[in-house]
Amino acid sequence: MLVQRPYLLRAFYNWIVDSECTPHIIVDAAQPCVEVPQQYVEDGKIVLNIAPQSVMQFSMDDDAVAFNARFAGQPMQVYVPLYAIEGIYARENGAGTIFPEEPAYQALDKPLEPTAEAPKKPKPGKRPSLTVVK
């Protein structure tokens, strides 16, 4: 099965916005590839307002949430991979969800196992040979 988070995030986001509330996401800022204003991170977490009127060039796809916003008057590009989003809720009443842990995202937390043999580097000036698999 596919991971649930992109589907649940979109559904809750649309529900919160359609209910005329302000969507906020809870982000684990310590995850790889997260680009958020570090001065607002507390205990490794940051809460971001992703309301349409608060952000510009908003994008939400199966991999990440990205947008431009101002923090204390300073413009910033924000990028949050979906695996770093822990939940979404409405500021006005707290309605929303905390996402369950998903095995596909948990695999990102584990270091890669070393392979038995490192690939050989081609000699300078020589092109590596390709193996065609049928």
Secondary structure as UniProt FT lines:
FT   HELIX           5..18
FT   TURN            19..20
FT   STRAND          23..28
FT   TURN            29..30
FT   TURN            32..33
FT   HELIX           38..40
FT   TURN            43..44
FT   STRAND          45..49
FT   TURN            52..54
FT   STRAND          56..60
FT   STRAND          64..71
FT   TURN            72..73
FT   STRAND          74..81
FT   HELIX           82..84
FT   STRAND          85..90
FT   TURN            91..93
FT   STRAND          96..98
FT   HELIX           103..106
FT   HELIX           107..109
FT   TURN            124..125
//
